[in-house]
Amino acid sequence: MFSRVARPSTNVLNQLVKNFSTTQAANRKVAVMGASGGIGQPLSLLVKNSPLVTELSLFDIVHTPGVAADLSHIESPAKVTGYVGADQLADSLKGCEVVVIPAGVPRKPGMTRDDLFNTNASIVAGIAKACAENCPDAVLCIISNPVNSTVPIAAEVYKKAGADPSKIFGVTTLDIVRANTFVAELKGLDPTTVNVPVIGGHAGITIIPLISQATPAVEFPADQLKALTERIQDAGTEVVKAKAGAGSATLSMAYAGARFAFSVIKALNGEEGVVECAYIRSDLTESTYFSTPIVLGPGGVAKNLGMGTLSAYEAGLVEASIPELKSSIKKGEDFVANM
Ligand SMILES: NC(=O)c1ccc[n+]([C@@H]2O[C@H](COP(=O)([O-])OP(=O)(O)OC[C@H]3O[C@@H](n4cnc5c(N)ncnc54)[C@H](O)[C@@H]3O)[C@@H](O)[C@H]2O)c1
């Protein structure tokens, strides 16, 4: 049986060994939408470097021919093609099984993720429409903020287009990656062995680390637990401030996005027990989208593992997150209804 907090291996050597020691891995075509950006470029590098991927399609409104030419010289099997501009959007998606979407503007100091809504809502809606038309069976991994709204936007666009929205995922993996790192730092642990599930959404108080379910088990006094939880919730802002106007997290996000995409591909390839947290359609709370650990399968979500047993502190955080989640979801759904 899988553990609800099993941690996927992203070690490239492990992947290589696995790839060559199992029976023929399926051919996998991955698209990165927004591939020329701060996240898009390092994410595309990691995907190009993976033996799990046979074709890599790079789309952006600028610079993709250059990014594709550059990446195509790397001695890994994936064939790289660059597509640029709205005219090439449909072609960039044909035959893709996994589409990772970091297209859109990032935060500047003083901005919340919701401040990005006006620009990014239409970017994500446009890409989702093209996905519904050109690769409706692909798994969509949405990184563009505000994730709490962009995932409902993509789902509503799919419904309008008559496509099945059940393989649309909001990528919250960076919150898990940060929680693992910060817990390891505080406890003197090897960060590669730590796993902290993070549930809820991907903005401020909706980011809910479940320290009580961490593996290995860790304990903190109440004041330290509160400070740690708030640091995980505000970690994106920590990077935005440090970059002082030059954007938000890009390198750690590329790592996290690649980790999620590789988990999706492993599940598509039939690997069992692949668990990741992700922001998906959910009936576990009053919020119609909610992130929890899920078992990924060839068809998307194989099983939602739910919230597990929460501490009183964590239950309070969940309760406090619901109004904000509901309003972000409604904002996204209303946007598509009025399109
Ligand atoms: N989910 C997360 O944990 C997380 C973490 C960090 C950043 N983000 C979000 O990811 C997004 C991208 O951040 P970034 O730092 O890479 O920004 P960036 O500005 O460096 O790159 C964005 C790229 O998107 C491209 N783009 C714009 N409109 C497009 C369209 N219609 N189609 C395709 N591409 C388009 C731009 O040309 C640019 O290359 C932002 O919304 C940011 O808030 C999410």
The ligand as an ORCA input file, in Angstrom:
! r2SCAN-3c Opt
* xyz 0 1
  N       1.722     27.913     -8.387
  C       2.793     28.415     -7.809
  O       3.231     27.916     -6.766
  C       3.503     29.606     -8.402
  C       4.778     29.963     -7.918
  C       5.427     31.027     -8.510
  C       4.829     31.734     -9.544
  N       3.598     31.376     -9.993
  C       2.920     32.072    -11.093
  O       3.434     31.626    -12.342
  C       3.207     32.628    -13.340
  C       4.466     32.863    -14.168
  O       5.499     33.412    -13.378
  P       6.922     33.791    -14.039
  O       7.779     34.259    -12.926
  O       7.400     32.689    -14.919
  O       6.495     35.038    -14.950
  P       7.269     35.632    -16.235
  O       6.678     36.972    -16.518
  O       8.740     35.550    -16.034
  O       6.887     34.606    -17.392
  C       5.588     34.478    -17.856
  C       5.644     34.072    -19.315
  O       4.288     33.935    -19.764
  C       4.267     34.422    -21.104
  N       2.907     34.717    -21.521
  C       2.152     35.814    -21.297
  N       0.960     35.703    -21.897
  C       0.949     34.479    -22.501
  C      -0.002     33.777    -23.290
  N      -1.190     34.293    -23.571
  N       0.329     32.550    -23.739
  C       1.540     32.002    -23.438
  N       2.487     32.639    -22.722
  C       2.187     33.853    -22.258
  C       5.182     35.642    -21.080
  O       5.589     36.018    -22.395
  C       6.318     35.132    -20.211
  O       7.340     34.524    -20.991
  C       2.730     33.860    -12.577
  O       1.334     33.946    -12.662
  C       3.139     33.574    -11.136
  O       2.344     34.243    -10.206
  C       2.940     30.321     -9.436
*
